[in-house]
Amino acid sequence: MTTLITAQVPPPVAKRRSYGRYAGGKVLGALGSLFFALVANFLLFRVLPGDPARTLGRNRFRTEEQLENFRHTYGLDQSMPEQFLTFLKNTFTGELGISLRYRVPVSDLIADRIWPTLLLVGTSTLLAMLIGVYLGIISGWNRGKKVDTASQSTTLTLYSMPEWWLGLLLIAALAVGIGPFTGIFPTGGLHSTDVEPGTFGYVVDTAWHLTLPVITLTLAYLAEFSLIMRSSILDELGEDYLVTARAKGLRDVEVRNKHAVRNALLPTTTLVVLNIGFVVSGAITIETVFSIPGLGLLSSEALDIPDFWVLQGTFLVATAAVIFANLVVNLLYGLIDPRVRT
Amino acid sequence: MSGGRFVPEAFRHEVREEVGGVEPPHPVVRVRAADTVLRVLVRLLGRDRRRRHSRHRTPTRVLAALGIVASLLALSSAQPAGAADDDKVTFTLGLKNEVDSFNPFLGYEGPSYEAWSLSYDFMVGYSMDDMSPVPALAKSWEASEDGLTWTFDIREGVKWSDDVPFTAADVAYTLTRIINGETESGLYGSYLTNVETATAPDDTTVVLKLAKPNPALPLLPIPIIPEHIWKNVDEKEIATYPAEPSEGRPVVGTGPFVLVEGKAGGSTYRFEKNPDYWGGEPHVDEVVIRVFKAEDPMVQALIKGEVDFIHDINPLQVKALEGREGIKAYNGVSPYFEELGFNTGAVDTETDKPIGDGNPALKDPKFRHALGYAIDQDRLLKSAYQGAAVRGDSIVPVAFPDFRWEPSEDEEFKFDLTRAGELLDEAGYEKGADGFRTMPDGKPIGTLRLFARPEEQHSTTIMDFFSEWLGELGIKSEVTVRESARLTKDIIAGEYDVFHWGWYVESDPGNVVSYFTCDQRALANDSWFCDPAYDALFKSQSSEMDKAKRVEVVQEMQKMLFEQSPYLVLAYTADGQAFRSDRFACFVPQPKPDGVLVMQYGAGNYPLMRPTKDAGDCDGVARAVGANSASEAASSEDGGSNVVLIGGAVVLVLVAVGGGVLALRRRSTAGERE
């Protein structure tokens, strides 16, 4: 009978691959994208208008010689292919070059700036994910009811509101204070200058500084998670296994949590892991409003010069994180849902 | 995605039909009468359970909320208390940009200059009155008759912050590095033009030998670095040497403050006072610089009192802050001019062949000069600058009256489109049949590309006005926004017509007048202006040691630029600054009388400023801001009572939100049960 089927269906149905092969393929693919990203990173920034020696040298370099010296010192006088080779060599040896603007190694800059970003964007993504998924479940389960309308309109309003404006509102209300209420949060920055790093007070101080920006970002991100979760819950609502579950006499909450939510989580997983990949890209607007020295601000400011090495470094980190997150999603999918392995 | 997982499509349809055909929010199972009792029981149980549950939960939530609020309040009140505990006087300055390098040979941003002048001293500094040369590490100086030898008498008894004695050798070392070094000469080379050697024959004398006289001397705003530290940093290393505190060791300098904490590109920097400062012990213990990336939060931080001084705020913010108690806001005069720059004819500097695609009309000085009458400067001052600027005409701003040339009543530009039109007609740019002006040979002028820069908010406003006035003259134009980096590239390529930008001007005009020489084309000369007569004047002033004669030449040059108009100078702008006058006083404006108070040339105000409560008469410094306001003691009623209020408010809000969530939850769960 099997022979009959293979004869009938011209291209033989691919056998379900083993997980190892599947994973290997995905890893190779990820490496390929990473290499492609490396090349793109290099080319993308070289076509940017602007010559760092000119931008940094306005009102400073008075002779062609000085310009040449600068270019020579920072390797900008090499030809494109030479620069590309240097870039590749540097990248593989883990060296990211020296910032043209700050004159310190880019890896040091990134190491300094990645923590504020991880704290800020990471915490917000996590919070937004938890709250957003919960809201999504609630409103999906109660489609069309008041709670659904309320949660949808609130999250959508917050989502479409410019983040910086929301941030400024929060600063005005909670940092500076309105009328008789004085603010209880700082207006910006990452920590006070008078606390010793490494102490408990330092941790609390940093948390205190990050409260407003984290709230802002969380509010802004909520809709992403809640909308996806809501629609996947809606997809499940009509399913018969829910009827079965109810028929078994399960309580509503149990039907929802144990049956509907589990099946609805798949699309949300993708979104969550991908979003985690985007964490290290930073949140430029919020970093600006709250003056948090993160990676987003670092790369956006590097664009003005343009500070090639910094841009290449931050984009390398960002692309690597997204590609890695993608890989994780793919590998997870392979485990969760074997059908994707075909 | 609703592909059936358990039931085949066909069968599923039946199931649905049984339910009633319409897709319900979620599937409803039909229950027989026999089950009703059970259902009611379950529901009752559930509700009861839930009610008990919420009764349990509500106090827990409120308690948790209270806990959070309490900890937050404790935190916020701990903050100022912590600062007050050790009675340290900290002056916090809010800036909009980072220090890009603490190494005085590398950075280029304003905050870096501020940081260097806190840590290091000049040999000869800037006066607070008019930025003229004043003694700093050098007590006095004299030049030989021919101007080829300068002898500086160096202060005795000055110590580096690591207690190593400072001597003339350190000065000679610094200057020699600049004369010989590539990286080192970047920022300071031009001050040492024509200087061949710098030597220290003894501990208190520095001698400069020049090849040709340099009229800009003795002004030497060069941070003097300690030889015993920097001798370990060779010429290659210096290009990346951070000069930051490392392993708890502060940066060594002679300045009024010592950098103890901070990194290039960081967001806070902390300086402690240098108690042995040769100019007298500073009155504040600490200077903290905080970097804000946005203006509004920085202003809010001043209002709240997180920072004591902010710089570079826009005129509208200044207006908004002006009335507030305990805050003084003003527009300080800064030696900066803004201009419309023209493409007067870009060329390849090696072959002298024209490059780019500049509009031919702008190559004609008469055309450019006529446009000067088509600019309503008063209107721009009001609408674009919001009053935070004064009328501009020459490239030497009003802050430097010595060298400044002013157009006479007849010469100066007055907004008069008829006059501008007449001048254009005279020069041959007459209106064609379509109402647009043409070139003298009858060809159309085309559209002038006006480039505004996004880095300055008012840039587009100015260009929009200009475009409108040009339109009224019968000249087509188009406003485009170009970032500085891109614009720089376009200027070098000669692919532009008009741009809006500005320059800081130093007290010695040598630099600013050099921007219009042929040699500077493709470097600082962004209007591609080149006139041999001008170059000859430039050359003669650059070695003229008789000040009166030099002034005459420099004024002649300004007049030439005014008439040929490679630039139309629009305005001398002001710098918006604001500070907590209830906390700090005794700042001296630079220049006299309405200059800026921080971000000056040099660190003049840092050793002078003091807490308002001990300001007194500021030791008799006549021009000091806030000298007699000591009596208006800082009134801070907002203390305990407010804390209670906020606490209450926050609890209320949290309870309301929590309650709302609970209510919704309960209602929804009730609704869920079919």
Contacts between the chains, C-beta under 8 A, distances in Angstrom:
chain1	res1	chain2	res2	distance
A	48	B	485	7.7
A	49	B	483	7.9
A	49	B	485	6.2
A	49	B	486	4.0
A	49	B	489	5.0
A	50	B	483	7.6
A	50	B	485	2.9
A	50	B	486	5.9
A	50	B	488	6.6
A	50	B	489	5.8
A	51	B	485	7.7
A	51	B	488	7.1
A	51	B	489	6.3
A	51	B	492	7.8
A	54	B	485	7.7
A	54	B	488	4.7
A	54	B	489	7.2
A	54	B	492	6.8
A	55	B	484	6.7
A	55	B	485	4.8
A	55	B	488	6.1
A	56	B	108	6.0
A	58	B	488	7.0
A	58	B	524	7.6
A	59	B	503	7.0
A	59	B	504	7.0
A	59	B	524	7.1
A	60	B	108	5.9
A	60	B	186	6.2
A	60	B	187	6.2
A	61	B	186	7.0
A	61	B	523	6.9
A	62	B	189	7.4
A	62	B	190	5.9
A	62	B	514	7.5
A	62	B	520	7.5
A	62	B	523	6.5
A	62	B	524	6.8
A	63	B	523	7.2
A	64	B	523	7.2
A	66	B	182	8.0
A	66	B	185	7.4
A	66	B	186	6.3
A	66	B	189	7.7
A	67	B	523	7.6
A	69	B	182	4.7
A	69	B	183	7.5
A	69	B	186	8.0
A	70	B	186	7.6
A	73	B	182	7.6
A	73	B	183	6.9
A	73	B	239	5.0
A	74	B	239	8.0
A	98	B	240	5.8
A	99	B	265	7.7
A	101	B	100	5.4
A	101	B	265	7.8
A	102	B	100	5.6
A	102	B	101	6.3
A	102	B	264	4.5
A	102	B	265	4.6
A	103	B	100	7.9
A	103	B	101	5.4
A	103	B	103	7.0
A	103	B	106	5.0
A	103	B	239	6.8
A	103	B	240	5.1
A	103	B	242	7.3
A	103	B	264	7.1
A	104	B	240	6.8
A	104	B	242	5.9
A	104	B	263	7.9
A	104	B	264	5.9
A	104	B	265	7.4
A	105	B	240	7.8
A	109	B	265	6.3
A	112	B	263	6.9
A	112	B	265	7.6
A	112	B	266	7.4
A	138	B	668	6.9
A	141	B	26	7.6
A	141	B	672	7.1
A	142	B	25	7.8
A	142	B	668	5.2
A	142	B	671	6.7
A	142	B	672	7.0
A	143	B	25	5.5
A	144	B	25	6.8
A	145	B	668	6.5
A	145	B	671	6.0
A	146	B	664	7.5
A	146	B	667	7.6
A	147	B	664	5.0
A	147	B	667	7.5
A	147	B	668	4.8
A	150	B	664	7.2
A	164	B	294	7.5
A	168	B	296	5.7
A	168	B	297	7.2
A	171	B	296	7.6
A	171	B	297	5.5
A	171	B	300	5.6
A	172	B	300	6.6
A	175	B	297	8.0
A	175	B	300	6.5
A	175	B	304	6.7
A	176	B	300	4.7
A	176	B	303	5.9
A	176	B	304	5.0
A	177	B	304	7.5
A	177	B	646	7.7
A	180	B	642	6.6
A	180	B	645	5.7
A	181	B	642	7.2
A	181	B	645	6.3
A	181	B	646	5.0
A	181	B	649	5.8
A	182	B	304	7.9
A	182	B	638	5.6
A	182	B	642	5.1
A	182	B	643	8.0
A	182	B	646	6.3
A	183	B	304	6.1
A	184	B	72	5.6
A	184	B	73	6.6
A	184	B	75	7.9
A	184	B	76	4.3
A	184	B	646	6.2
A	184	B	650	7.8
A	185	B	72	8.0
A	185	B	76	7.4
A	186	B	79	8.0
A	186	B	301	8.0
A	186	B	306	6.4
A	187	B	297	4.9
A	187	B	298	7.8
A	187	B	300	4.9
A	187	B	301	4.2
A	187	B	304	6.2
A	187	B	306	5.8
A	188	B	292	6.1
A	188	B	293	7.9
A	188	B	294	8.0
A	188	B	297	4.8
A	188	B	298	7.9
A	188	B	301	6.8
A	189	B	267	6.1
A	189	B	268	6.8
A	189	B	290	6.2
A	190	B	267	6.4
A	191	B	268	8.0
A	192	B	79	6.6
A	193	B	90	8.0
A	193	B	261	7.2
A	193	B	268	5.3
A	193	B	270	5.3
A	193	B	288	5.1
A	193	B	290	8.0
A	194	B	82	5.9
A	194	B	83	6.1
A	194	B	90	7.9
A	195	B	82	7.9
A	204	B	75	6.4
A	205	B	75	7.8
A	208	B	72	7.4
A	208	B	75	5.1
A	208	B	76	7.6
A	235	B	1	5.4
A	235	B	2	5.5
A	237	B	25	6.7
A	237	B	26	4.8
A	237	B	27	7.8
A	238	B	2	5.9
A	238	B	16	7.9
A	238	B	23	5.9
A	238	B	26	7.8
A	238	B	27	7.1
A	239	B	2	7.1
A	239	B	4	7.5
A	239	B	5	6.9
A	239	B	6	7.9
A	240	B	4	6.9
A	240	B	6	5.6
A	240	B	7	4.8
A	240	B	12	6.3
A	240	B	15	6.2
A	240	B	27	7.3
A	241	B	5	6.7
A	241	B	6	5.6
A	242	B	26	6.3
A	242	B	27	5.8
A	243	B	15	7.2
A	243	B	27	4.1
A	243	B	29	6.3
A	244	B	6	7.5
A	246	B	27	6.8
A	246	B	29	5.2
A	247	B	29	5.4
A	251	B	42	7.9
A	251	B	46	6.8
A	252	B	669	7.2
A	252	B	672	4.6
A	252	B	673	6.2
A	253	B	669	7.5
A	287	B	293	6.9
A	288	B	293	4.3
A	288	B	294	5.2
A	289	B	293	7.4
A	289	B	294	5.1
A	289	B	296	7.9
A	289	B	297	6.1
A	290	B	297	6.9
A	291	B	267	6.2
A	291	B	290	7.7
A	291	B	291	6.2
A	291	B	292	4.6
A	291	B	293	4.6
A	291	B	294	6.9
A	291	B	297	6.5
A	291	B	298	7.9
A	292	B	267	7.6
A	293	B	265	7.3
A	293	B	266	6.6
A	293	B	267	4.4
A	293	B	291	7.7
A	297	B	293	6.3
A	298	B	265	7.7
A	304	B	483	6.9
A	304	B	484	7.1
A	304	B	485	6.0
A	305	B	485	6.6
A	306	B	485	6.5
